[in-house]
Structure formats: C-alpha cells, structure tokens
Amino acid sequence: MLEDALSAAMTAAQAGDAAAYRTLLRDCMPVIASAARGKGVRGEAVDDVVQETLITLHRARASYDPARPFLPWLRAIAQRRAIDALRRDNRRPKEVDDAVAYEAHADDSIREATHGLEARESETRLAQAVAALPAGQRQAVEELGYRERSLAETAALTGRSAGALKVNLHRALKALRGSLTDARRDGDV
C-alpha cells in the first residue's frame, strides 16, 4: 500500500537513509501532481507545484511524526503550494499578442493610468485620515490593519487589552468611514 511505503521511506529518511529519501521523493511526485491538479493547477504550473512541495517536504521533514499517516501530511503541503501557485498566477498580468485586440483596447492603457492616479490619491486621503485619528485609534489601525498583527500581538506590543483594541479599531473605522464619505460628498474624491 502506498501509505505504508511512503511512511516507511520517510521514517528511514529521517533516520538518515539517503536511498530511502530519493525513493520517497520520486514516489511522492505523482501524489503531489494529483493534489495540484485537484486544486485547479494546470500545465507547467503543476511541475512548479511539485518542485515547491518537494522543497517544503525537505525543509519540514523533521516535523513529520511517524506515528501519523504520511499521505494526508503530504497532500496538505501540496494543496497549500497549489493554492500559492494559483494566487501567484492570478497576480500576473496577461499578455496580449493580438495586434487587433490591442488596437481595439488602446484606451484601456489611458483608463489604467487614470485608475492608478485615482488609487494613489485615495491612498493619500486614507493616510491623511488615519493620521488625523486619536493616538489609540491610529495605533489600532496601523497595527491590526496595516501590519496585520493579531489582537494578542498588538495587545502585547501596546500594553492594552484585546477588548480596548477592538473598541479603538471599531471607533477608528467608524471615524474613517465618516471622514472619507464626507470628502467624497464634498467633491474631494
């Protein structure tokens, strides 16, 4: 059975058996590719996910517990790498090779440039609105929102309770909503 063979190979690899480790990596490749395709990864990206998963497996091999099943552990790693690949792929701009399509959408570059300018202006207004908040509210927004720290991390960092941070964040968001809505109504946006 595949589970038993892979689990035994991983246990031997953890003990330093290089041949078992090579066998493990080879035998994991189809399992990883299947998990990647199951998440929607296609084409050459499947090979990238296989490689990234094997690298992660190499780095995390000491954390594998031989008393637990190997395949779910491997599939979890492969699925996470597949999701990472899908996210990366969605961030990449798509190239247009069709000259006719490019000419038909030449105004898109103007719209994109305008959108970029508007986005920068919005960011500036938001930064100014955050800077105008009272210190406790500003710190809650900066730590919890901008830096994406957890409540526990922020509480330890600031010396305030999680409850106080929640209240500060709630009040800050309400104030920001109000000030940015007022600016939009006044025509500043």
N, C-alpha and C positions, 0 to 999 in steps of 0.2 A: 504494500500500500504506500502511496506517495507520501502521506503524512509521516508514517513511521520512518521511511527512508530519509526524508529531509530532516526530520527531528534528530535522527541518529547522526547524520552528516554534520548538522550544526553543533551538536554536543561534542563530536570528535574535533571539529574545527575550533571550538572554544578551548579544547584541551591542547591545541597546537598542531593538529594533523593537517598539513598543507594539502595533501592529496584529497582528503575529505572536503576541505574548503573549496578547492577547484570544482569538485563534483557537485557540491551544494550550489555554487554559483551557476554552473551550467544547467542544473536541473530546475533552478528557480526561474530561469528566463521565460519559459513558456507560461508559467503561472502568473508572472508579473505582466507579460504581454496581454494575457487574457483579462486580467483585472483592469488594465489600462483601457483596452477596447470596451470593456463593460461600462466604463465611466464616460465613454464617448470620444476617446482619443483615437485619431485616425492617422494613417500614412506613416511618414517618417517620424512623427512625434511619438509613436509607440516605442520606437527604438530609443529615443531620448529618455522616455519614462523608465524603460528597462535599465538603462545605464544609471540614471539618477537613483533608482531604487536600489540597485546593487551597491552604489556608493553609500547610501544611507544604511543598508544592511551591514556593510563593512564597518561603518562608524558605530553602529548600535549593537553589534554582535555580542558585546559583553553584557548587554542588558537583557538578552533573551534568557528566559527561565526554562530550562529543560523539562521541568515538571508540567509545563503548559503546552498546548498544541502549537506547532510551528506555523502551519498554513494560515490561520487567522491573523497571526502576528505579521507574517509576510504580506498578506493581502491588505492589511490595514496600512502598511507602509506604502505599498504600490498604489493604493487608492489615493492616498494623500499626495503622492508625487504626480499622479494623473490629474488631480484637481489643480495642483500648482501649474502644470503644463497648460491646462485649459485656460486658466486665468491669464497666464503669460500670453497665450495666443490671442486672447480677446483684447489685449492691450496694444498689440502690434497693428500699425496702420496697414491697410490693404492697398497693394499697388494696383494702379490702373494701367494696363498695357494697351488698351484700345484707344487709338487716337480720336476716333469719332466720339466715343464716350467722354473723353477728356474735353473735347471742344464743346460738347453739349452741356457739360457741367463746369465750364470755366468760371462761372460766377460763384461756384462753391468756395474757391480759394478766397474770394473777397468776403464771403459770409464767414468763413473760418477765421479770417484775420479780424473781422469786426467782433466776432464772438470772443476771440482771445482778449481783445481790448476790454470788452464789457466784463469778462471774467476777472481781469486784473483790477478793474475799477471796483467790482463787487468785493473782491478780497480786501482792497484798501479800505472800503467803507466798513467792512466787518472788523478789520483790525482796529480801526478808529473807535468803533462802537465798543469793542471788548476793552480797549484801553481806558474808556470812559467809565467802566463799571467800578463799583467799590472794590477795594483790595481783595476781600474774601471771595466775592463772586468772580472776579477776574482770575484769581488763582485757581478756583474750582474749574473754570472753563479751560484754562491753559493746561492744567494737569490731567483732568479727566477727558477733555475733548481733544485738545491739540496733541498732547503727548500720549494719549490713550492709556494712561495708568489706571490700575484698578482702584476701587474705593479703599481697599486695605493699604495699598502702596501710598496713595495720596494722604490717607489719614496718618500713616507713619511719618511721611515726609513733612506734613504741615503741623502735626500735633493736634489736629481737630478730629472730632468723631466722624464716623461714616454718615451718621444722621445729619450732622451740621453741614457736611459737604454736599449731601443730597439737597438740602434746603438751599444752600448757596447756588448750586447749579440750577435748580428749578427757578429761582428768582432771577438769576443771570439770563437764562434762556427766555424768560418772560420779558425782561427788560430789552434784550436784544431784538426779540420779535417786534416789540413796540417801536423801538427806535428805527429799525430798518423799514418797517411798514410805514412809519411817518415820513421817512426820507423818500420812499417810493411815491407816496401820495403827493408830497411837495414837489415832485418832479426832479429830484436829485438823481433818480435812477434812470 
